[in-house]
Amino acid sequence: MGVGVFSEYLISKTGLNRIELSFAYMMGTILSSLMLPFAGKLLDRIGGRMMILATGIGLGVSLLFFAQTVTLINSLSPVFSGIFTSSFLALLVMTLAFMLLRQFGQGIMAMVSRNVLAKWFDAKRGLVTGIRGSSCHLDFLLLHWGLKILIQKVRIPGHDFLLSAIFGFGWHFGVWVFFPGSPEEWGCLWTVAPKQKLRSTHDSGAGLYSFRAVRSYNFWIFCLGMCSSSLIVTGFTFHIDSIAQTSGV
């Protein structure tokens, strides 16, 4: 969600207009979502601690690539001038950059943090997840404000190099050291909650395999609702600066 603060800079440097840049962001988001299930399988295989380390490195590389998108577009335009137009080449490069940022940032990073947190709670899992979700909205608000200040102080693309060094590489190594992983890794065992018997009466006890879930109406109702909400929220946050300027804020 913090990509919106770079929109004016990217429009002025890449030659893309606002619609083309937002289209590249949408395509990067869709491509990232298509690859996210494979990242989920990898998370089940290697665990949360190793996954958070690999994701941190991937996010650092993605930020470095994002910092060099303008330079890359200017360097590749003469080479592929007979094949692609400069605007189409810029669209491809920005789509790749947005895909990497969405994949390692809001994609895998968010998935791993939710998954690891949920493993430590059973009866209060819904409450903890709700508290975490509320804090995320405040974090995104502060992130947008902080990025604007950082851009004014450090400028672009030095700002992206700084973010890559801090959050992409250095910070995630520290997170990997202190990341809890699963309760079993720390010798913790589940205890039977007092309301376990009462709650078990409401559980069917029958699992639902993925190939059956995708054939049910409930699955698609929830998925389409979440997809439409995500598209609206993502589009709004991406154009938040333009909306504020148009409104005179």
MARLORO-649602 format. One record per atom (N, C-alpha, C): x negated, y, z negated; residue in three letters. Coordinates in steps of 0.1 Angstrom, whole numbers, padded with zeros to 4 digits, always signed. Layout:
N
XYZALA
...
REM end
This chain:
249
-0008-0012+0000MET
+0000+0000+0000MET
-0008+0013+0000MET
-0021+0011-0003GLY
-0030+0023-0003GLY
-0035+0027+0011GLY
-0031+0020+0021VAL
-0036+0022+0035VAL
-0030+0035+0040VAL
-0018+0039+0035GLY
-0012+0051+0040GLY
-0020+0064+0039GLY
-0029+0065+0029VAL
-0037+0077+0027VAL
-0047+0079+0038VAL
-0050+0068+0046PHE
-0059+0069+0057PHE
-0053+0072+0070PHE
-0040+0073+0071SER
-0033+0074+0083SER
-0037+0086+0091SER
-0037+0098+0085GLU
-0041+0110+0092GLU
-0055+0109+0098GLU
-0064+0104+0090TYR
-0078+0103+0095TYR
-0079+0093+0106TYR
-0072+0082+0106LEU
-0072+0072+0116LEU
-0065+0077+0129LEU
-0055+0085+0128ILE
-0048+0090+0139ILE
-0057+0100+0147ILE
-0065+0108+0139SER
-0073+0118+0145SER
-0086+0112+0151SER
-0090+0100+0146LYS
-0103+0094+0151LYS
-0101+0083+0161LYS
-0091+0076+0160THR
-0089+0064+0169THR
-0082+0067+0182THR
-0075+0079+0183GLY
-0067+0082+0195GLY
-0053+0076+0195GLY
-0050+0069+0185LEU
-0036+0063+0184LEU
-0027+0073+0178LEU
-0014+0073+0182ASN
-0004+0081+0176ASN
+0002+0074+0164ASN
+0011+0080+0157ARG
+0016+0074+0144ARG
+0023+0061+0146ARG
+0031+0061+0157ILE
+0039+0049+0160ILE
+0030+0037+0164ILE
+0019+0040+0172GLU
+0010+0029+0175GLU
+0002+0024+0163GLU
-0002+0033+0154LEU
-0009+0029+0142LEU
+0000+0021+0133LEU
+0012+0025+0131SER
+0022+0018+0123SER
+0025+0004+0129SER
+0025+0003+0143PHE
+0027-0010+0149PHE
+0015-0019+0146PHE
+0003-0014+0147ALA
-0009-0022+0143ALA
-0008-0027+0129ALA
-0003-0018+0120TYR
-0002-0022+0106TYR
+0009-0033+0105TYR
+0020-0032+0112MET
+0030-0042+0111MET
+0025-0055+0117MET
+0018-0055+0128MET
+0013-0067+0134MET
+0002-0074+0124MET
-0006-0066+0118GLY
-0016-0071+0109GLY
-0009-0077+0097GLY
+0002-0071+0092THR
+0009-0077+0081THR
+0016-0090+0085THR
+0022-0091+0097ILE
+0028-0103+0101ILE
+0018-0114+0103ILE
+0007-0111+0109LEU
-0004-0122+0111LEU
-0009-0126+0098LEU
-0011-0117+0089SER
-0016-0121+0075SER
-0006-0130+0068SER
+0007-0127+0070SER
+0017-0136+0063SER
+0018-0150+0069SER
+0015-0151+0082LEU
+0014-0164+0088LEU
+0003-0173+0083LEU
-0008-0167+0079MET
-0020-0174+0074MET
-0019-0176+0059MET
-0010-0170+0052LEU
-0010-0171+0037LEU
-0006-0185+0032LEU
+0003-0192+0039PRO
+0005-0206+0034PRO
-0008-0215+0034PRO
-0017-0213+0043PHE
-0029-0221+0043PHE
-0038-0216+0032PHE
-0038-0204+0028ALA
-0045-0199+0016ALA
-0039-0205+0004ALA
-0026-0207+0003GLY
-0020-0213-0008GLY
-0024-0228-0010GLY
-0025-0235+0001LYS
-0030-0249+0000LYS
-0045-0249-0005LYS
-0053-0239+0000LEU
-0067-0238-0005LEU
-0067-0235-0020LEU
-0058-0227-0025LEU
-0057-0223-0039LEU
-0054-0236-0047LEU
-0045-0244-0043ASP
-0042-0257-0050ASP
-0054-0266-0050ASP
-0062-0265-0040ARG
-0074-0274-0039ARG
-0086-0270-0047ARG
-0089-0257-0047ILE
-0101-0253-0054ILE
-0099-0245-0067ILE
-0086-0242-0070GLY
-0083-0235-0083GLY
-0084-0220-0082GLY
-0079-0214-0093GLY
-0078-0199-0093GLY
-0091-0192-0094GLY
-0100-0197-0102ARG
-0113-0190-0105ARG
-0121-0189-0092ARG
-0123-0200-0085MET
-0131-0200-0073MET
-0123-0192-0062MET
-0110-0193-0062MET
-0103-0186-0052MET
-0104-0171-0054MET
-0104-0166-0066ILE
-0105-0152-0069ILE
-0119-0146-0065ILE
-0129-0155-0067LEU
-0142-0151-0062LEU
-0143-0150-0047LEU
-0138-0160-0040ALA
-0138-0160-0026ALA
-0130-0148-0020ALA
-0119-0145-0027THR
-0110-0134-0022THR
-0117-0121-0024THR
-0124-0119-0035GLY
-0131-0107-0038GLY
-0142-0104-0027GLY
-0149-0115-0024ILE
-0159-0113-0013ILE
-0152-0110+0000ILE
-0141-0117+0003GLY
-0134-0114+0015GLY
-0129-0100+0016GLY
-0124-0095+0004LEU
-0119-0081+0004LEU
-0130-0071+0006LEU
-0142-0074+0000GLY
-0153-0065+0002GLY
-0157-0064+0017GLY
-0158-0076+0024VAL
-0161-0076+0038VAL
-0150-0069+0046VAL
-0138-0070+0042SER
-0127-0064+0049SER
-0128-0049+0048SER
-0131-0044+0036LEU
-0133-0029+0034LEU
-0145-0024+0042LEU
-0156-0032+0043LEU
-0167-0028+0051LEU
-0163-0027+0066LEU
-0155-0037+0070PHE
-0151-0037+0084PHE
-0141-0025+0087PHE
-0133-0022+0077PHE
-0123-0011+0078PHE
-0131+0002+0079PHE
-0142+0003+0072ALA
-0150+0016+0072ALA
-0157+0018+0085ALA
-0159+0007+0093GLN
-0166+0008+0106GLN
-0157+0007+0118GLN
-0143+0008+0116THR
-0134+0006+0127THR
-0136+0017+0137THR
-0137+0030+0133VAL
-0139+0041+0143VAL
-0152+0039+0151VAL
-0163+0036+0144THR
-0175+0034+0151THR
-0174+0022+0160THR
-0168+0011+0156LEU
-0166+0000+0165LEU
-0158+0003+0177LEU
-0147+0010+0176ILE
-0139+0014+0187ILE
-0147+0023+0197ILE
-0154+0032+0192ASN
-0162+0041+0201ASN
-0173+0033+0208ASN
-0179+0023+0201SER
-0189+0015+0207SER
-0184+0005+0218SER
-0172-0001+0215LEU
-0167-0011+0224LEU
-0159-0005+0236LEU
-0155+0007+0235SER
-0147+0014+0246SER
-0154+0014+0259SER
-0167+0018+0260PRO
-0174+0018+0273PRO
-0177+0004+0278PRO
-0178-0006+0269VAL
-0181-0020+0273VAL
-0168-0026+0280VAL
-0157-0024+0274PHE
-0144-0030+0279PHE
-0136-0020+0286PHE
-0142-0009+0292SER
-0134+0001+0298SER
-0127-0004+0311SER
-0133-0014+0317GLY
-0127-0020+0329GLY
-0116-0030+0326GLY
-0115-0034+0314ILE
-0105-0045+0310ILE
-0094-0039+0302ILE
-0097-0032+0291PHE
-0087-0026+0283PHE
-0088-0011+0283PHE
-0077-0005+0281THR
-0077+0010+0279THR
-0082+0012+0265THR
-0087+0024+0262SER
-0092+0028+0249SER
-0082+0027+0238SER
-0069+0031+0241SER
-0059+0030+0231SER
-0055+0015+0228SER
-0055+0007+0238PHE
-0052-0008+0235PHE
-0063-0014+0227PHE
-0076-0011+0230LEU
-0087-0016+0223LEU
-0086-0011+0208LEU
-0083+0002+0206ALA
-0082+0007+0193ALA
-0070+0000+0186ALA
-0060-0003+0193LEU
-0048-0011+0187LEU
-0053-0025+0182LEU
-0061-0031+0190LEU
-0066-0045+0186LEU
-0075-0044+0174LEU
-0084-0035+0174VAL
-0093-0034+0163VAL
-0086-0030+0150VAL
-0077-0021+0151MET
-0069-0017+0139MET
-0060-0028+0134MET
-0055-0036+0143THR
-0046-0047+0139THR
-0055-0058+0131THR
-0067-0060+0136LEU
-0076-0070+0129LEU
-0080-0064+0116LEU
-0083-0051+0115ALA
-0087-0045+0102ALA
-0075-0046+0092ALA
-0063-0043+0096PHE
-0052-0043+0087PHE
-0048-0057+0083PHE
-0050-0067+0092MET
-0047-0081+0089MET
-0057-0085+0078MET
-0070-0082+0079LEU
-0079-0086+0069LEU
-0076-0080+0055LEU
-0073-0067+0055LEU
-0069-0060+0043LEU
-0057-0066+0036LEU
-0047-0068+0044ARG
-0034-0074+0039ARG
-0037-0089+0034ARG
-0045-0096+0041GLN
-0047-0110+0038GLN
-0054-0111+0024GLN
-0065-0104+0023PHE
-0073-0105+0011PHE
-0069-0096+0000PHE
-0062-0085+0003GLY
-0057-0076-0007GLY
-0044-0080-0013GLY
-0033-0075-0007GLN
-0020-0078-0012GLN
-0015-0092-0009GLN
-0022-0100-0001GLY
-0018-0114+0001GLY
-0024-0123-0009GLY
-0036-0127-0007ILE
-0042-0138-0015ILE
-0044-0133-0029ILE
-0049-0120-0031MET
-0052-0115-0044MET
-0039-0115-0053MET
-0028-0110-0047ALA
-0015-0110-0055ALA
-0011-0125-0057ALA
-0012-0133-0048MET
-0008-0147-0050MET
-0015-0154-0061MET
-0029-0152-0061VAL
-0037-0159-0071VAL
-0034-0154-0085VAL
-0032-0141-0086SER
-0029-0135-0099SER
-0016-0139-0105SER
-0006-0140-0096ARG
+0007-0145-0101ARG
+0007-0160-0105ARG
+0000-0167-0096ASN
-0001-0182-0099ASN
-0008-0185-0112ASN
-0019-0179-0114VAL
-0027-0181-0126VAL
-0019-0177-0139VAL
-0013-0165-0138LEU
-0005-0160-0149LEU
+0006-0169-0153LEU
+0013-0174-0143ALA
+0025-0183-0145ALA
+0021-0196-0152ALA
+0009-0201-0149LYS
+0004-0213-0155LYS
+0003-0213-0171LYS
+0002-0201-0176TRP
+0000-0199-0191TRP
+0013-0197-0198TRP
+0024-0197-0191PHE
+0037-0195-0198PHE
+0047-0204-0192PHE
+0056-0208-0201ASP
+0067-0217-0197ASP
+0081-0211-0201ASP
+0084-0210-0214ALA
+0097-0205-0218ALA
+0098-0190-0215ALA
+0087-0183-0216LYS
+0087-0168-0214LYS
+0082-0164-0200LYS
+0081-0173-0191ARG
+0075-0170-0178ARG
+0082-0159-0171ARG
+0095-0159-0171GLY
+0103-0149-0164GLY
+0101-0135-0170GLY
+0100-0135-0184LEU
+0098-0122-0190LEU
+0084-0116-0187LEU
+0074-0125-0187VAL
+0060-0121-0184VAL
+0059-0116-0170VAL
+0065-0124-0161THR
+0065-0120-0147THR
+0071-0106-0144THR
+0082-0104-0151GLY
+0089-0091-0150GLY
+0081-0079-0155GLY
+0074-0082-0166ILE
+0065-0071-0172ILE
+0053-0069-0162ILE
+0048-0079-0156ARG
+0037-0078-0147ARG
+0042-0070-0134ARG
+0054-0073-0129GLY
+0059-0066-0118GLY
+0062-0051-0120GLY
+0066-0048-0133SER
+0068-0034-0136SER
+0055-0026-0136SER
+0044-0033-0142SER
+0031-0026-0142SER
+0026-0024-0128SER
+0029-0033-0119CYS
+0024-0032-0105CYS
+0028-0020-0098CYS
+0041-0016-0100HIS
+0046-0004-0094HIS
+0039+0009-0099HIS
+0036+0009-0112LEU
+0028+0020-0118LEU
+0014+0020-0112LEU
+0008+0008-0111ASP
-0005+0007-0105ASP
-0006+0012-0091ASP
+0004+0009-0083PHE
+0004+0014-0069PHE
+0005+0029-0068PHE
+0013+0035-0077LEU
+0015+0049-0078LEU
+0002+0056-0081LEU
-0005+0051-0092LEU
-0018+0056-0096LEU
-0029+0054-0085LEU
-0028+0043-0078LEU
-0037+0039-0068LEU
-0037+0050-0056LEU
-0025+0053-0052HIS
-0023+0063-0041HIS
-0029+0076-0045HIS
-0026+0080-0057TRP
-0031+0093-0063TRP
-0046+0093-0064TRP
-0051+0082-0069GLY
-0066+0081-0071GLY
-0073+0080-0058GLY
-0068+0074-0048LEU
-0074+0073-0035LEU
-0075+0087-0028LEU
-0065+0095-0030LYS
-0065+0108-0024LYS
-0076+0117-0031LYS
-0078+0116-0044ILE
-0088+0123-0051ILE
-0102+0118-0046ILE
-0103+0105-0045LEU
-0116+0099-0041LEU
-0120+0103-0027LEU
-0110+0104-0018ILE
-0113+0108-0004ILE
-0118+0122-0004ILE
-0112+0131-0012GLN
-0116+0145-0012GLN
-0130+0146-0018GLN
-0134+0137-0027LYS
-0147+0138-0033LYS
-0158+0132-0024LYS
-0155+0120-0020VAL
-0166+0112-0013VAL
-0165+0113+0002VAL
-0153+0115+0007ARG
-0150+0115+0022ARG
-0150+0101+0027ARG
-0145+0100+0040ILE
-0144+0088+0047ILE
-0156+0088+0057ILE
-0163+0077+0060PRO
-0161+0063+0055PRO
-0168+0060+0042PRO
-0176+0069+0036GLY
-0183+0066+0024GLY
-0174+0061+0013GLY
-0161+0066+0013HIS
-0151+0062+0004HIS
-0149+0047+0004HIS
-0148+0041+0017ASP
-0146+0027+0019ASP
-0158+0019+0014ASP
-0170+0024+0017PHE
-0182+0017+0012PHE
-0182+0016-0003PHE
-0178+0027-0010LEU
-0177+0027-0025LEU
-0167+0017-0030LEU
-0155+0017-0024LEU
-0145+0007-0028LEU
-0150-0007-0025LEU
-0157-0009-0014SER
-0162-0023-0011SER
-0172-0027-0022SER
-0180-0018-0026ALA
-0191-0022-0036ALA
-0185-0025-0049ALA
-0175-0016-0053ILE
-0169-0017-0067ILE
-0159-0029-0068ILE
-0148-0028-0059PHE
-0137-0037-0060PHE
-0139-0050-0052PHE
-0147-0049-0041GLY
-0148-0060-0033GLY
-0158-0070-0038GLY
-0170-0065-0043PHE
-0180-0074-0047PHE
-0183-0074-0062PHE
-0186-0062-0068GLY
-0190-0061-0082GLY
-0179-0065-0091GLY
-0168-0059-0090TRP
-0157-0061-0099TRP
-0152-0075-0100TRP
-0151-0082-0088HIS
-0145-0095-0088HIS
-0155-0106-0093HIS
-0168-0103-0093PHE
-0177-0112-0100PHE
-0174-0112-0115PHE
-0171-0100-0120GLY
-0168-0099-0134GLY
-0155-0106-0137GLY
-0145-0104-0128VAL
-0132-0111-0130VAL
-0134-0126-0130VAL
-0142-0131-0121TRP
-0145-0146-0120TRP
-0150-0151-0134TRP
-0159-0143-0140VAL
-0165-0147-0153VAL
-0154-0148-0164VAL
-0145-0138-0164PHE
-0135-0138-0175PHE
-0122-0143-0171PHE
-0120-0148-0159PHE
-0108-0153-0154PHE
-0104-0166-0162PHE
-0092-0167-0167PRO
-0089-0179-0176PRO
-0087-0192-0168PRO
-0083-0191-0156GLY
-0081-0204-0149GLY
-0068-0210-0154GLY
-0068-0223-0155SER
-0056-0231-0160SER
-0058-0234-0175SER
-0047-0236-0182PRO
-0047-0239-0197PRO
-0055-0252-0199PRO
-0054-0261-0190GLU
-0061-0274-0192GLU
-0076-0273-0192GLU
-0081-0263-0185GLU
-0096-0261-0185GLU
-0101-0256-0199GLU
-0092-0250-0207TRP
-0096-0245-0220TRP
-0091-0254-0231TRP
-0086-0266-0228GLY
-0082-0276-0238GLY
-0069-0273-0244GLY
-0060-0265-0237CYS
-0047-0261-0242CYS
-0037-0271-0237CYS
-0028-0275-0246LEU
-0017-0285-0243LEU
-0004-0278-0245LEU
+0006-0282-0237TRP
+0019-0276-0238TRP
+0026-0282-0250TRP
+0033-0273-0257THR
+0041-0277-0269THR
+0056-0276-0265THR
+0064-0285-0271VAL
+0078-0285-0267VAL
+0085-0273-0274VAL
+0091-0265-0266ALA
+0098-0254-0271ALA
+0111-0258-0278ALA
+0116-0250-0288PRO
+0128-0253-0296PRO
+0140-0255-0287PRO
+0141-0248-0276LYS
+0153-0248-0267LYS
+0150-0258-0255LYS
+0141-0267-0257GLN
+0137-0275-0246GLN
+0149-0284-0242GLN
+0155-0290-0252LYS
+0166-0299-0250LYS
+0178-0292-0244LYS
+0181-0280-0249LEU
+0192-0273-0243LEU
+0190-0269-0229LEU
+0177-0265-0226ARG
+0174-0260-0213ARG
+0174-0272-0203ARG
+0170-0284-0208SER
+0169-0295-0199SER
+0183-0299-0194SER
+0193-0296-0201THR
+0207-0300-0196THR
+0211-0292-0183THR
+0204-0280-0181HIS
+0207-0272-0169HIS
+0198-0276-0158HIS
+0188-0284-0160ASP
+0178-0287-0149ASP
+0183-0300-0143ASP
+0183-0300-0130SER
+0187-0312-0122SER
+0177-0323-0123SER
+0164-0319-0124GLY
+0153-0329-0125GLY
+0149-0334-0112GLY
+0156-0330-0101ALA
+0152-0335-0088ALA
+0145-0324-0080ALA
+0134-0327-0075GLY
+0126-0318-0067GLY
+0131-0317-0053GLY
+0127-0306-0046LEU
+0132-0304-0032LEU
+0119-0302-0023LEU
+0117-0311-0014TYR
+0106-0310-0005TYR
+0107-0299+0004TYR
+0096-0294+0009SER
+0096-0282+0018SER
+0104-0284+0031SER
+0103-0296+0037PHE
+0110-0298+0049PHE
+0126-0298+0047PHE
+0130-0301+0035ARG
+0144-0300+0032ARG
+0148-0286+0028ARG
+0139-0279+0021ALA
+0142-0265+0017ALA
+0144-0256+0029ALA
+0136-0258+0039VAL
+0138-0249+0051VAL
+0150-0251+0059VAL
+0157-0262+0056ARG
+0170-0265+0063ARG
+0182-0260+0055ARG
+0180-0255+0043SER
+0191-0250+0035SER
+0194-0235+0037SER
+0206-0231+0035TYR
+0210-0217+0037TYR
+0204-0209+0026TYR
+0203-0214+0014ASN
+0198-0206+0003ASN
+0184-0201+0005ASN
+0176-0210+0011PHE
+0162-0207+0014PHE
+0161-0195+0023PHE
+0168-0195+0034TRP
+0168-0184+0044TRP
+0174-0171+0040TRP
+0185-0173+0031ILE
+0191-0161+0026ILE
+0181-0153+0017ILE
+0174-0160+0008PHE
+0164-0153+0000PHE
+0152-0148+0008PHE
+0148-0156+0018CYS
+0136-0152+0026CYS
+0139-0140+0034CYS
+0151-0140+0041LEU
+0154-0128+0049LEU
+0156-0116+0041LEU
+0162-0117+0029GLY
+0164-0106+0020GLY
+0150-0100+0016GLY
+0141-0109+0012MET
+0128-0104+0008MET
+0120-0098+0020MET
+0122-0104+0032CYS
+0115-0099+0044CYS
+0120-0085+0047CYS
+0133-0083+0047SER
+0138-0070+0051SER
+0134-0059+0040SER
+0134-0063+0028SER
+0129-0054+0017SER
+0115-0051+0019SER
+0107-0061+0022SER
+0092-0058+0023SER
+0089-0049+0035SER
+0096-0051+0046LEU
+0094-0042+0058LEU
+0098-0028+0055LEU
+0109-0026+0048ILE
+0113-0012+0044ILE
+0103-0006+0035ILE
+0100-0013+0024VAL
+0090-0007+0014VAL
+0077-0005+0020VAL
+0072-0014+0028THR
+0059-0013+0034THR
+0058-0001+0044THR
+0069+0000+0052GLY
+0070+0012+0062GLY
+0071+0025+0054GLY
+0078+0025+0044PHE
+0080+0038+0036PHE
+0066+0042+0030PHE
+0059+0033+0024THR
+0047+0036+0017THR
+0036+0040+0027THR
+0036+0033+0039PHE
+0026+0036+0050PHE
+0028+0051+0055PHE
+0040+0055+0056HIS
+0043+0069+0061HIS
+0046+0079+0050HIS
+0042+0076+0037ILE
+0045+0084+0026ILE
+0039+0098+0027ILE
+0027+0099+0032ASP
+0021+0112+0034ASP
+0028+0120+0045ASP
+0032+0114+0056SER
+0039+0121+0066SER
+0053+0125+0062SER
+0059+0117+0054ILE
+0072+0121+0048ILE
+0071+0132+0039ILE
+0061+0132+0031ALA
+0059+0144+0021ALA
+0056+0157+0029ALA
+0048+0156+0040GLN
+0045+0168+0047GLN
+0057+0173+0055GLN
+0065+0164+0060THR
+0077+0168+0067THR
+0087+0175+0057THR
+0087+0169+0045SER
+0097+0175+0035SER
+0091+0187+0028SER
+0079+0191+0031GLY
+0073+0203+0025GLY
+0068+0201+0011GLY
+0066+0188+0007VAL
+0061+0185-0007VAL
+0046+0187-0008VAL
REM end
